[in-house]
């Protein structure tokens, strides 16, 4: 299996090369040359997520140096549960928040870390990983790479635009993790990460890679939980699900499309966004118009220029193909609050603001459909919002509680590369 840029089918590279580079030389994002179906007969137990992940990813590791280590990578990275919680006979929540930082980003970040440690084991130069975060990515990447030899992480987040508990997760590490509160938006942070790859002065000092979802080792494992969940859902209900995904930078969504391309029984994919509307506006008008991010309650989705739309548009090159492939709906802050209240009132389910975006779309647009709503973060990360709407305290998972008790270390900077590198 080879990988190439979304902007050119030339210069094909191995998976290890694509992971280590992070971004293609022409500025595009790496994509696989094909989407082969897994060997379904190799999966003996659909309830065992690591086994499903290993079988799903084996074709994508074919011919790569990491191929012989795939099982160990998956078993090491996916050492926490990923339950599919069937709350009615039609509706399930795919709970992706049981990892060490209580957000779905743990899946991709831990997988990436396990891959890079193996790729870099004989490297003579330090590797710097630059990561922009709107809330959850940075904490997951910091946790995954903390203490890893030969690797330094620079976490960039928009000052004042993440929750207090998210900020604690971004800044509580020290050691090989450096945290920067950037005076600007997430899109400013993301732009800085991309620009860093274009400066020879930086590459002379350190090898550089990215842990954002522009890195293909973030997307491949995210593809696997859609394969796992859709087959498990079909086994439980006899139906192929509509999968509703709270969407910001669109990496999680791109993983769902890749799963569908590989044969996952997904009937329809829906991208649920907050008040940042570039995706639904694009489907409506046919014009891709990125714009500054708007601050909302679902802050990890406050993205005005989603990077992974480049991968989705690579799969579906014209607007009619995109419209046929998926739909997208926008949800306001008052609607997020309403959904958090109703979920608690009707079923005693506590949902984070991001999950509430997906659940609102399900109830309003697909109320009678067989659906999986992707639950992306633990409500305890947004306790000021969830507790205000439910009138009930949110228990803090032990892994999150441990991080909240640590001291913080952070530098406040302008959106300027010279302040970071």
C-alpha positions in Angstrom: 0.0 0.0 0.0 1.3 3.5 -0.9 0.1 6.9 0.0 0.0 10.2 -2.0 -1.0 13.8 -1.6 -4.6 14.9 -2.1 -3.1 17.4 -4.6 -1.2 15.0 -6.7 -1.1 11.2 -7.4 2.6 11.3 -7.9 5.4 10.9 -5.3 3.9 7.9 -3.6 5.4 7.1 -0.2 5.2 4.3 2.3 2.9 4.5 5.4 5.8 5.1 7.7 7.0 8.0 5.5 3.6 9.5 5.4 3.3 9.3 9.2 6.7 10.8 9.8 6.3 13.6 7.3 2.8 14.5 8.5 2.1 16.8 5.5 2.9 16.1 1.9 5.6 18.2 0.2 3.1 20.1 -1.9 1.0 21.1 1.1 -1.6 18.4 0.6 -2.8 15.7 2.9 -1.7 12.0 2.5 -4.4 9.6 1.4 -4.2 5.8 0.7 -4.1 4.8 -3.0 -7.1 2.5 -2.4 -9.6 1.4 0.3 -9.5 -2.4 0.5 -12.0 -4.3 2.6 -10.6 -6.1 5.7 -10.6 -9.8 5.9 -13.8 -10.1 7.9 -13.1 -13.8 8.6 -10.1 -12.7 10.7 -12.4 -11.0 13.2 -13.5 -13.7 15.6 -15.2 -11.4 18.1 -16.9 -8.1 17.0 -17.1 -7.0 20.7 -13.3 -6.8 20.9 -12.4 -3.5 19.4 -8.6 -4.0 19.2 -9.2 -7.2 17.1 -11.5 -5.3 14.7 -8.9 -2.5 14.4 -6.1 -5.0 13.6 -8.1 -6.7 10.9 -9.3 -3.4 9.5 -5.9 -1.8 9.3 -3.8 -4.7 8.1 -4.3 -3.9 4.4 -3.2 -0.3 5.0 0.0 -1.6 6.6 0.8 -4.0 3.8 4.4 -3.8 2.7 5.4 -1.3 5.5 8.0 -1.7 8.1 5.3 -1.3 10.8 3.3 -4.2 9.4 4.8 -6.8 11.7 4.1 -4.6 14.7 0.5 -3.7 13.9 -1.0 -6.0 16.6 1.3 -4.7 19.3 0.5 -1.1 18.2 -3.2 -1.6 18.4 -3.2 -3.6 21.7 -1.0 -0.9 23.3 -3.0 2.1 22.0 -6.5 0.8 22.5 -6.3 -0.3 26.1 -9.7 1.3 27.1 -13.3 0.5 26.3 -15.2 1.9 23.3 -18.8 0.9 24.1 -21.7 1.2 21.7 -24.5 2.2 24.1 -28.0 1.3 22.7 -30.3 3.7 24.5 -33.5 2.8 22.5 -34.2 0.0 20.0 -33.1 2.4 17.2 -30.6 4.9 18.8 -27.1 4.2 20.0 -24.3 6.4 21.3 -20.8 5.5 20.3 -18.9 6.4 23.4 -15.4 7.5 22.4 -14.5 9.2 25.7 -13.2 6.4 27.9 -9.5 7.1 27.2 -7.0 8.8 29.5 -8.1 12.4 28.5 -11.8 11.6 28.2 -12.2 12.5 24.5 -12.3 10.7 21.2 -8.9 12.2 20.2 -7.3 9.6 22.5 -7.9 6.9 19.9 -5.9 8.6 17.1 -3.3 10.3 19.4 -2.3 7.1 21.1 -2.1 5.2 17.9 0.1 7.9 16.3 2.4 7.9 19.3 2.9 4.1 19.2 3.7 4.3 15.4 6.1 7.2 15.7 8.1 5.7 18.6 8.7 2.6 16.5 9.5 4.6 13.3 12.0 6.9 15.2 13.7 4.3 17.4 17.0 4.7 15.6 16.7 8.4 14.7 19.7 10.6 15.5 17.8 13.9 15.5 15.0 15.0 17.8 11.5 15.0 16.4 9.2 18.0 17.2 5.5 17.5 16.9 3.5 20.6 16.4 -0.2 20.4 17.2 -3.0 22.9 17.0 -6.0 22.3 19.2 -9.5 23.8 19.7 -9.8 21.8 22.9 -9.4 18.1 23.0 -6.6 17.2 20.5 -3.8 18.8 22.3 -4.6 17.1 25.6 -4.8 13.7 24.0 -1.5 14.3 22.1 0.3 15.5 25.2 -0.9 12.5 27.2 0.1 10.1 24.4 3.6 11.5 23.9 4.5 12.5 27.4 7.9 11.1 28.4 8.5 9.5 24.9 12.3 9.7 24.2 13.5 11.8 21.3 10.2 13.5 20.8 9.1 17.1 21.8 5.5 18.3 21.5 4.4 21.9 21.0 0.7 22.4 21.8 -0.9 25.5 20.4 -4.4 26.5 21.6 -6.5 29.7 21.3 -6.2 31.7 24.5 -9.6 32.0 26.3 -11.4 29.7 23.8 -11.2 26.3 25.6 -12.9 25.2 28.8 -11.0 25.5 32.1 -10.7 21.7 32.3 -9.5 21.4 28.7 -6.9 24.1 29.4 -5.7 22.1 32.4 -5.2 19.0 30.2 -3.2 21.1 27.7 -0.9 22.7 30.2 -0.3 20.2 33.0 2.6 18.2 31.6 6.0 20.0 31.4 9.0 17.8 30.4 8.9 17.2 26.7 5.5 18.9 26.3 5.4 22.7 25.7 2.1 24.6 25.8 1.3 27.9 24.1 -1.8 30.0 24.6 -2.0 31.8 21.2 -3.8 35.2 21.1 -6.1 34.3 18.3 -8.4 31.6 17.0 -8.0 27.9 16.4 -7.6 28.7 12.7 -4.6 30.9 13.6 -3.1 28.0 15.5 -3.7 25.6 12.7 -2.1 28.1 10.2 1.0 28.3 12.3 1.4 24.5 12.3 1.1 24.4 8.6 3.5 27.3 8.1 6.2 25.6 10.3 6.7 23.0 7.6 7.7 25.7 5.1 10.6 27.2 7.1 14.0 25.7 6.4 15.3 27.4 9.6 13.0 25.1 11.6 13.9 21.9 9.8 17.6 22.6 10.3 17.1 22.5 14.0 14.7 19.6 14.3 12.7 17.0 12.4 9.1 18.2 12.3 5.8 16.3 12.1 2.2 17.0 13.1 -0.2 15.2 15.4 -3.3 17.0 14.1 -5.8 15.1 12.0 -3.8 16.2 9.0 -1.5 13.2 10.0 -2.8 10.0 8.4 -2.0 8.0 11.6 -4.7 10.0 13.3 -7.4 9.1 10.7 -6.6 5.4 10.1 -7.5 4.3 13.7 -10.6 6.6 13.6 -11.8 4.7 10.6 -11.7 1.5 12.6 -14.2 2.4 15.2 -16.8 3.2 12.5 -16.2 -0.3 11.1 -16.5 -1.8 14.5 -19.6 0.2 15.5 -21.6 -0.1 12.3 -21.1 -3.9 12.2 -22.0 -4.2 15.9 -25.0 -2.0 15.4 -26.2 -4.1 12.4 -25.7 -7.2 14.5 -27.8 -5.8 17.3 -30.6 -4.2 15.3 -30.5 -5.9 11.8 -30.2 -2.4 10.2 -27.5 -0.3 8.7 -27.2 2.9 10.7 -27.3 6.6 9.9 -24.1 7.9 11.5 -24.3 11.4 12.9 -20.9 13.0 13.7 -20.2 16.2 15.6 -17.8 17.9 13.2 -15.1 20.5 13.6 -11.9 20.0 11.7 -13.6 17.0 9.9 -10.9 14.4 10.6 -13.4 12.2 12.5 -15.8 12.6 9.6 -13.1 11.7 7.0 -12.5 8.5 9.0 -16.2 7.6 8.7 -16.0 8.0 4.9 -12.9 5.9 4.7 -14.7 3.2 6.7 -17.7 3.3 4.4 -15.3 3.0 1.4 -13.8 -0.1 3.0 -17.1 -1.8 3.3 -18.5 -0.7 6.7 -22.4 -1.1 6.6 -23.1 2.6 7.0 -26.3 3.8 5.3 -25.7 7.5 5.5 -23.2 9.9 7.0 -24.3 13.2 8.6 -22.0 16.0 9.7 -23.5 18.0 12.6 -21.7 21.3 13.1 -22.2 24.2 15.5 -22.6 27.8 14.4 -19.5 27.5 12.3 -21.2 26.8 9.0 -18.6 26.4 6.1 -19.6 22.8 5.5 -23.4 23.1 5.3 -23.0 26.4 3.4 -20.7 24.7 0.9 -23.3 21.9 0.3 -26.0 24.6 -0.2 -24.1 27.0 -2.5 -21.3 24.9 -4.1 -18.8 27.6 -3.0 -16.1 26.7 -0.4 -15.8 29.8 1.8 -13.7 29.4 4.9 -14.1 32.1 7.5 -12.9 33.0 11.0 -14.1 30.6 13.6 -17.0 31.6 15.9 -16.8 30.9 19.6 -19.6 28.5 20.8 -20.4 26.1 23.6 -19.1 23.2 21.6 -15.7 24.8 21.5 -13.7 21.9 20.1 -15.8 22.3 16.9 -15.1 26.1 16.5 -13.3 25.7 13.2 -13.9 28.0 10.3 -11.6 26.3 7.8 -11.7 22.5 8.4 -8.5 20.9 7.1 -9.9 17.5 6.4 -12.5 18.8 3.9 -9.6 18.5 1.5 -9.6 14.7 2.1 -13.4 14.5 1.8 -13.4 16.6 -1.4 -10.6 14.3 -2.8 -13.0 11.4 -2.3 -15.9 13.3 -3.9 -14.4 15.7 -6.4 -17.5 17.6 -7.5 -20.4 19.2 -5.6 -23.1 16.8 -6.7 -21.0 13.9 -5.5 -20.6 15.6 -2.2 -24.3 16.3 -1.9 -25.1 12.6 -2.6 -22.4 11.4 -0.1 -23.6 13.3 3.0 -25.7 16.0 4.5 -24.8 18.6 7.1 -26.7 20.7 9.6 -25.9 23.6 11.9 -26.9 23.7 15.6 -27.0 26.9 17.7 -25.9 27.4 21.4 -29.6 27.6 22.6 -30.3 24.3 20.8 -27.2 22.7 22.4 -28.5 23.8 25.9 -32.0 22.5 25.1 -30.6 19.1 24.0 -28.5 18.7 27.2 -31.6 19.4 29.3 -33.8 17.0 27.3 -31.3 14.2 27.3 -31.0 14.4 31.1 -34.8 14.7 31.5 -35.8 11.9 29.2 -33.2 9.3 29.8 -30.8 10.5 32.5 -28.1 10.7 29.9 -25.4 13.4 30.5 -24.1 14.6 27.1 -21.3 17.1 26.4 -22.0 20.1 24.2 -20.5 18.4 21.1 -22.5 15.2 21.5 -25.5 17.5 22.0 -25.0 18.9 18.5 -25.2 15.4 17.0 -28.2 14.4 19.2 -30.1 17.6 18.3 -29.7 16.8 14.6 -30.9 13.3 15.1 -34.0 14.3 16.9 -34.9 17.1 14.5 -34.0 15.5 11.2 -33.8 11.7 11.7 -36.3 11.1 14.6 -37.5 7.7 13.3 -34.3 6.4 11.7 -31.8 3.8 12.9 -28.9 6.0 14.1 -25.6 6.0 15.8 -24.7 9.4 17.4 -21.0 9.8 18.0 -20.3 10.9 21.6 -17.0 12.6 21.4 -16.2 13.8 25.0 -17.0 13.1 28.6 -19.5 15.7 30.0 -17.1 16.2 33.0 -14.8 18.2 30.6 -17.7 20.8 30.3 -19.1 20.6 33.8 -20.0 24.3 34.0 -22.4 23.9 31.0 -23.7 20.4 31.7 -24.3 21.0 35.4 -26.1 24.3 34.8 -28.5 22.6 32.4 -29.1 19.4 34.3 -29.0 20.7 37.8 -26.9 17.7 38.7 -23.1 17.3 39.4 -21.1 15.4 36.8 -18.9 12.7 38.3 -15.2 13.1 37.2 -13.6 10.0 35.8 -10.4 9.1 37.7 -8.0 9.7 34.8 -9.3 13.2 34.3 -9.3 13.9 38.0 -5.6 13.0 38.2 -4.7 15.5 35.4 -6.8 18.3 37.1 -4.6 18.1 40.2 -1.4 18.8 38.4 0.4 22.2 38.1 0.1 24.1 34.9 2.9 25.4 32.7 2.0 27.6 29.6 3.4 30.5 27.6 1.1 33.2 26.2 2.2 34.3 22.7 1.0 36.2 19.6 0.3 34.1 16.4 4.0 34.3 15.4 6.2 31.3 14.6 9.3 33.0 16.1 7.6 32.9 19.5 7.2 29.2 19.3 10.2 27.7 17.5 
